[in-house]
Amino acid sequence: MIIAKDLNINFSGKNLFSENINIELKEKQFTLLYGSSGSGKTTLFEMLSVLALPTQGKVIWEKEPMRSLNLANKNRFNQITSIYSVFNFIETLSIKDNILLPALFAKEKNIEQNLTELEELLQFPNLKDGEKSHVDLKDLLKKNIADLSNGQKEIIAIARALLLSNPKYLFADELLRSFNDDLEKKIWEKILCFLVKHNKSLFMITHKTHLADSLQEFIDDKNRNTNNTEARILTINNQELIEISKGNK
């Protein structure tokens, strides 16, 4: 479990949030966070994943307060894997090596097996109007980073994050920004199915409010939601974190 207690951060002498943040991110829980630009979504994301330290309060991973960035970095590969709004690829490396690099640092044992699973997961043979998929992972592995579109880069970033076996949480910042409606839906459902299969939780910042409806449809479908994962919808409004809905209907 990831717990935030009395969390806030100060900018130019003022707290970002009107009330301190208290939140628990539980296992088997998919959480979406909405909010306008500048509301503090990304800052909260960074504090919960301990990429930034709060001015007050604390973040606890598995009962241990993360009091420093160094301590968080030592524990990160067991807790969180992230997809950021900026992909941060190394263009001198092949696409495969860009995907594998975090797994090598994490001393992942089943790299090739995991990559094969993702190649099978991230293929899209049945697009509307007979459109040929340009984002199949197996085909993208043959290309160069510099030649990829934004959508193709997002697929690589997804694969890089999902390759890691140990982390219990996937954190994602503005995922699914680059796709048409049909492909967005297919990728979203594939990610949710993968997370359920591997008993992982999700915390995602998004501006796409329709994803909440499709998430609830997925949660309600017992054939896909086989481990009783919950859906949770949050928003930041007027500097306050508000829970819109929670539960597994």
Phi and psi in degrees as a GROMACS rama.xvg file:
@    title "Ramachandran Plot"
@    xaxis  label "Phi"
@    yaxis  label "Psi"
@TYPE xy
-106.073  125.626  ILE-2
-124.779  132.76  ILE-3
-110.968  127.781  ALA-4
-120.307  120.121  LYS-5
50.8566  46.0586  ASP-6
-84.238  133.811  LEU-7
-159.409  163.781  ASN-8
-140.932  144.061  ILE-9
-108.413  127.882  ASN-10
-124.154  124.155  PHE-11
53.1784  38.7994  SER-12
84.7021  2.75611  GLY-13
-126.198  139.973  LYS-14
-69.2622  140.716  ASN-15
-67.1765  -40.9267  LEU-16
-105.518  139.644  PHE-17
-68.3365  -30.3135  SER-18
-127.519  141.637  GLU-19
-58.5169  146.239  ASN-20
-85.7006  126.899  ILE-21
-127.464  116.696  ASN-22
-152.324  146.383  ILE-23
-119.436  126.846  GLU-24
-103.547  108.437  LEU-25
-92.2746  164.179  LYS-26
-68.2608  153.052  GLU-27
55.9999  51.3819  LYS-28
-144.046  128.534  GLN-29
-106.694  115.602  PHE-30
-115.157  126.898  THR-31
-108.574  137.231  LEU-32
-121.189  120.884  LEU-33
-106.778  165.668  TYR-34
162.415  153.175  GLY-35
-70.2168  165.41  SER-36
-60.7769  131.568  SER-37
84.7311  4.73749  GLY-38
-77.0914  -19.6007  SER-39
114.054  8.47851  GLY-40
-58.0672  -51.9187  LYS-41
-67.7987  -36.2144  THR-42
-64.4538  -41.6099  THR-43
-63.6614  -43.2129  LEU-44
-53.8198  -47.1247  PHE-45
-68.7757  -34.9409  GLU-46
-72.119  -41.5689  MET-47
-66.1476  -33.9444  LEU-48
-91.2187  4.65392  SER-49
52.8362  46.5893  VAL-50
-93.7831  -14.4839  LEU-51
-140.826  144.639  ALA-52
-94.8403  140.112  LEU-53
-72.5918  156.931  PRO-54
-72.3926  -34.7903  THR-55
-144.112  159.048  GLN-56
85.0865  -174.598  GLY-57
-150.851  156.016  LYS-58
-112.673  131.571  VAL-59
-118.056  125.847  ILE-60
-109.889  121.173  TRP-61
47.611  51.4676  GLU-62
73.6707  1.94305  LYS-63
-113.954  118.881  GLU-64
-63.3897  133.044  PRO-65
-91.8159  88.8608  MET-66
-86.323  -6.27581  ARG-67
-150.845  157.688  SER-68
-64.87  -35.6367  LEU-69
-62.5615  -44.7449  ASN-70
-63.8995  -41.142  LEU-71
-63.0295  -41.623  ALA-72
-63.3536  -32.8298  ASN-73
-69.3703  -27.6234  LYS-74
-104.059  -5.77951  ASN-75
-59.4885  -44.934  ARG-76
-67.3603  -13.507  PHE-77
-94.2928  -7.10566  ASN-78
-120.804  -53.0307  GLN-79
-132.744  135.549  ILE-80
-120.086  142.807  THR-81
-128.84  148.75  SER-82
-118.727  115.43  ILE-83
-96.3717  163.951  TYR-84
-69.1742  -23.7568  SER-85
-109.61  126.575  VAL-86
-78.9695  -28.5733  PHE-87
56.7708  54.929  ASN-88
-85.7711  157.967  PHE-89
-103.263  107.119  ILE-90
-69.1627  -18.0419  GLU-91
-79.3765  -11.7381  THR-92
-95.7856  154.314  LEU-93
-67.8009  164.756  SER-94
-60.6199  -43.0052  ILE-95
-59.7996  -43.6214  LYS-96
-67.8074  -33.0243  ASP-97
-63.7677  -37.7567  ASN-98
-69.7953  -40.4461  ILE-99
-78.9601  -21.4261  LEU-100
-55.9869  -50.0913  LEU-101
-61.3628  -35.7759  PRO-102
-65.6054  -35.3934  ALA-103
-66.9962  -41.8514  LEU-104
-63.5344  -35.3772  PHE-105
-81.8344  -2.03319  ALA-106
58.5141  42.2028  LYS-107
-62.0683  135.054  GLU-108
-89.7696  -25.5394  LYS-109
-117.333  47.0484  ASN-110
-60.6222  -54.0577  ILE-111
-65.3934  -39.2211  GLU-112
-62.7267  -43.5905  GLN-113
-65.2794  -39.2339  ASN-114
-65.6218  -39.3089  LEU-115
-61.605  -41.3915  THR-116
-61.8403  -40.4358  GLU-117
-70.8289  -34.1318  LEU-118
-60.9733  -38.6948  GLU-119
-72.9343  -36.858  GLU-120
-68.5126  -48.1426  LEU-121
-93.3389  60.0699  LEU-122
-132.143  147.75  GLN-123
-136.965  76.0365  PHE-124
-78.572  -16.6461  PRO-125
-118.705  59.2059  ASN-126
-80.9257  160.368  LEU-127
-65.5547  152.395  LYS-128
59.6498  23.9633  ASP-129
67.7094  17.0684  GLY-130
-63.6876  132.436  GLU-131
-77.5024  131.55  LYS-132
-66.976  135.816  SER-133
-111.089  9.06494  HIS-134
-124.648  14.3848  VAL-135
-63.4385  127.491  ASP-136
-59.7538  -41.0012  LEU-137
-59.612  -38.4491  LYS-138
-73.8301  -36.6507  ASP-139
-65.6157  -28.1316  LEU-140
-62.3746  -17.2054  LEU-141
-89.7383  -5.87002  LYS-142
-98.8198  -178.804  LYS-143
-107.534  147.422  ASN-144
-54.1905  -43.398  ILE-145
-64.0296  -19.5414  ALA-146
-94.4356  -0.988412  ASP-147
-85.5026  147.375  LEU-148
-77.8312  171.499  SER-149
-61.2908  -39.8932  ASN-150
-64.0881  -41.4948  GLY-151
-65.0676  -39.4593  GLN-152
-63.8317  -35.1844  LYS-153
-66.6817  -37.8546  GLU-154
-61.2531  -42.007  ILE-155
-64.0584  -40.6624  ILE-156
-64.5244  -38.3913  ALA-157
-63.2733  -46.5941  ILE-158
-61.7601  -41.4415  ALA-159
-60.7954  -40.663  ARG-160
-73.3941  -41.957  ALA-161
-75.7787  -15.4629  LEU-162
-64.3442  -29.0892  LEU-163
-76.0375  128.491  LEU-164
-83.312  -38.9581  SER-165
-72.0578  -44.2672  ASN-166
-56.3785  137.737  PRO-167
-88.5408  -16.5854  LYS-168
-126.232  136.652  TYR-169
-103.239  119.998  LEU-170
-102.751  131.141  PHE-171
-136.01  133.113  ALA-172
-109.325  108.67  ASP-173
54.6555  55.5655  GLU-174
-71.3066  155.354  LEU-175
64.9879  49.8479  LEU-176
-91.0747  -14.7603  ARG-177
-119.716  16.8751  SER-178
-124.921  154.194  PHE-179
-71.7903  171.678  ASN-180
-59.3687  -42.5224  ASP-181
-64.9297  -47.911  ASP-182
-70.769  -38.0153  LEU-183
-56.7876  -46.2788  GLU-184
-61.6295  -43.5406  LYS-185
-65.2488  -43.5541  LYS-186
-65.4759  -44.197  ILE-187
-57.0026  -47.853  TRP-188
-66.3328  -37.5199  GLU-189
-65.2997  -40.987  LYS-190
-63.3749  -45.7629  ILE-191
-61.5853  -43.5666  LEU-192
-62.3595  -41.3228  CYS-193
-62.3111  -45.3882  PHE-194
-64.0475  -40.7797  LEU-195
-62.9174  -46.8364  VAL-196
-57.3914  -37.8149  LYS-197
-101.72  13.5024  HIS-198
54.5422  45.7238  ASN-199
-108.362  155.858  LYS-200
-105.376  163.257  SER-201
-129.75  135.812  LEU-202
-129.168  114.583  PHE-203
-132.753  129.327  MET-204
-83.6583  134.01  ILE-205
-154.67  152.793  THR-206
-103.859  -1.63621  HIS-207
-90.0541  95.4324  LYS-208
-66.4107  -24.0742  THR-209
-68.8935  -17.5695  HIS-210
-65.6944  -26.547  LEU-211
-63.3965  -40.4229  ALA-212
-66.6823  -45.127  ASP-213
-68.5735  -31.9052  SER-214
-64.3535  -44.3367  LEU-215
-65.2328  -37.4735  GLN-216
-59.4716  -42.6492  GLU-217
-64.117  -45.9763  PHE-218
-60.7685  -37.8612  ILE-219
-74.6836  -16.3132  ASP-220
-88.2374  102.217  ASP-221
-68.0347  -19.1123  LYS-222
-73.0581  -26.3767  ASN-223
-101.794  -41.0939  ARG-224
-87.9232  73.6321  ASN-225
-80.5986  -9.06347  THR-226
-116.844  17.6832  ASN-227
58.779  42.0399  ASN-228
-66.2975  144.384  THR-229
-95.9692  153.432  GLU-230
-103.315  144.202  ALA-231
-143.924  129.173  ARG-232
-119.678  124.688  ILE-233
-122.908  157.013  LEU-234
-143.431  155.587  THR-235
-109.87  119.356  ILE-236
-136.216  128.048  ASN-237
52.2735  45.045  ASN-238
66.2107  21.5387  GLN-239
-128.973  135.536  GLU-240
-81.8066  123.696  LEU-241
-123.902  135.83  ILE-242
-90.9939  120  GLU-243
-86.6285  -45.7193  ILE-244
-156.337  156.196  SER-245
-156.835  141.171  LYS-246
132.628  173.699  GLY-247
-123.028  103.393  ASN-248
